[in-house]
Each structure stands twice: as structure tokens, then as C-alpha cells.
Amino acid sequence: MVSLLRLGSGHYSLEFRSEDAPFIQAAIRELFGEPRQLNEYAVSATVTIGNADFTYYYEWDDPCLISSSSEGDAVLTAIAQRLSQND
């Protein structure tokens, strides 16, 4: 359902299929409340979940949330763990 990948930066990317987006959104709301969208671009957006900022990238039906901080890594890890409990 989801993959938590470590990037070259040392931070994480949470990768998932488009059809899994509702499950990702539900886990985010359950764990961290409503996410806030800061900016939207052609194939990406900047969003805040909890107190961490992420890049939400959604090109080619392979969306992902990309962290750029240790706090963001913890958020993505919690989301991945929550979703693995529901498998």
C-alpha cells in the first residue's frame, strides 16, 4: 500500500498509489489533524502536517510526500506505521 523510502538527503519519502490517497488522508487527519496547503504548483504542492512542511508530488499517478526535516521524517514514519496496522 505505501512505501517509506530514505532519500539521498537522509530524509524520507512516503510513496503510494493514487487510489490509496483517501487512506493516507484519513491517517493524517487521525494522527495530526487537518493538513494545510501552503502553495500549489503544476505537479506538486507544499503542505504542512503537524508542525512539519512537506512537498506533495503527484506526477504519473505515483504520488508521494517528501520530508525535508527530522520532524517530517517522524510524521511520515507514524503515517506508514498507522497504515501498516490496517493491512
C-alpha positions as CSV (number, residue, x, y, z in Angstrom):
1,M,0.0,0.0,0.0
2,V,2.7,2.5,1.0
3,S,6.5,2.6,0.9
4,L,8.7,4.7,3.1
5,L,11.9,5.4,1.3
6,R,15.1,7.0,2.6
7,L,16.3,9.7,0.1
8,G,19.8,10.8,-0.7
9,S,19.2,13.7,1.7
10,G,18.8,11.3,4.5
11,H,15.1,12.2,4.9
12,Y,12.1,10.2,3.9
13,S,9.6,10.0,1.1
14,L,6.2,8.3,1.7
15,E,5.2,6.8,-1.7
16,F,1.7,5.5,-2.5
17,R,-0.7,4.8,-5.3
18,S,-3.3,7.4,-6.3
19,E,-6.1,5.0,-5.2
20,D,-4.6,4.9,-1.7
21,A,-4.7,8.7,-1.2
22,P,-8.0,8.6,0.8
23,F,-6.3,6.2,3.3
24,I,-3.3,8.5,3.6
25,Q,-5.6,11.5,4.1
26,A,-7.6,9.6,6.8
27,A,-4.4,8.6,8.6
28,I,-3.0,12.2,8.5
29,R,-6.3,13.6,9.9
30,E,-6.5,10.9,12.6
31,L,-2.9,11.4,13.8
32,F,-2.2,15.1,13.1
33,G,-5.4,16.9,12.3
34,E,-6.2,18.7,9.1
35,P,-3.2,19.3,6.8
36,R,-2.6,22.9,5.5
37,Q,-1.7,23.5,1.9
38,L,0.7,26.4,1.5
39,N,1.5,26.6,-2.2
40,E,0.4,24.6,-5.3
41,Y,2.4,24.2,-8.5
42,A,1.9,22.2,-11.7
43,V,2.7,18.8,-10.3
44,S,3.4,19.5,-6.6
45,A,2.3,21.4,-3.6
46,T,3.8,22.4,-0.3
47,V,1.8,21.2,2.7
48,T,2.1,21.3,6.5
49,I,1.2,18.2,8.5
50,G,1.5,18.7,12.3
51,N,4.4,21.2,12.6
52,A,6.4,19.9,9.6
53,D,6.4,21.0,5.9
54,F,6.4,18.6,3.0
55,T,6.4,18.5,-0.7
56,Y,3.4,16.6,-2.1
57,Y,4.5,15.5,-5.5
58,Y,1.8,13.9,-7.8
59,E,3.0,13.2,-11.3
60,W,2.3,10.0,-13.3
61,D,-0.2,8.6,-10.7
62,D,2.6,7.9,-8.3
63,P,2.1,10.5,-5.5
64,C,4.5,10.9,-2.6
65,L,5.0,13.1,0.4
66,I,8.7,14.3,0.7
67,S,10.1,15.3,4.1
68,S,13.0,17.8,4.5
69,S,13.4,17.6,8.3
70,S,13.7,15.1,11.1
71,E,10.3,16.1,12.4
72,G,8.9,15.4,9.0
73,D,10.6,12.0,9.0
74,A,8.8,11.2,12.2
75,V,5.4,12.3,10.8
76,L,5.9,10.1,7.7
77,T,7.0,7.1,9.9
78,A,3.9,7.5,12.0
79,I,1.7,7.6,9.0
80,A,3.3,4.5,7.5
81,Q,3.0,2.6,10.8
82,R,-0.6,3.5,11.1
83,L,-1.4,2.3,7.6
84,S,0.6,-1.0,8.2
85,Q,-1.7,-1.7,11.2
86,N,-4.7,-1.6,8.8
87,D,-3.3,-4.1,6.3
